[in-house]
Amino acid sequence: MKSFAPGRQTNFRLEIAENSTVADVLIKLKMPPETQRVVLLNGKRANDSTRLEVHATLVLFPPISCG
């Protein structure tokens, strides 16, 4: 996920339009829609259609599997 972050940073801020969704953020980050990921919004599972709140914390990370 870091490869899509501005400057490959772990933590960063994005300015987004009001009523934006997780999908809008992914577009802004140029992350292809087929990229496998887990999405948390303010600590809770979210999906691409979830609307963001003001000062929301969005966390994206690759899925983890154990064998």
C-alpha positions, 0 to 999 in steps of 0.5 A, a space after each residue: 500500500 505504501 507504494 501508492 502513498 504520496 512520497 511513499 509515506 506511512 502517514 499522510 493527510 489528503 484534502 478531499 471534497 465533502 461527501 467523498 467515499 473510500 473509492 474517491 480516495 483510492 482514485 486520488 492515490 491512483 490505486 487500481 480497483 483490483 488491488 487487494 486491500 483491507 480498509 478501516 475507517 476510524 477503526 471499523 471495517 469499511 468498503 469502497 462506497 463508505 462515505 468519509 467524515 471530516 477528520 476521518 482516519 482511513 487505514 489501508 493495508 494488504 490482506 494477511 493470510 496464514 497457512 
